[in-house]
Amino acid sequence: MTVIAVPLPDYQVRSEPDHRTIGRRVDAVIKSYFAGASILARGVSADAHLQLTVDALIKIILDTGTDRYDPARVGDRYDNVEGKQIDLLGIRRIVGPRMRLFDQLSWGFYHGPSRYAAVPTDSTS
């Protein structure tokens, strides 16, 4: 597994960032590695895993490929209305020059999953 770290020293979780600015920076890195590819991206909030440190959550994701380590957890998107377990959840994007992805993911961290569906998507991606 390859992990790509994108330094964002000006990003502080205590105050809402300029989503477009940090989004452009992260998207540029994604484009440099995955140009032309179809990707699936998913934001994982540490707030949804309060019993873990951020480092522990990252280790679980790196070891297992998912943050779904607790089969008994009830909550946002763990269960499907048809009673099927959701194994993979994400946003599909074709990585092209006009793709916008990370500003939408970071916006969702500050405005919650119940409103995330209302974020406009870039129809060109």
Secondary structure, DSSP 8 states (H G I E B T S, - for coil): --------TT--TTS---HHHHHHHHHHHHHHHHTT-EEEE----GGGGTTS-HHHHHHHHHHHSSS---TT---TTTB-TTS-B-----EEEE--TT---HHHHHHHHHH-HHHHTTS---TT-
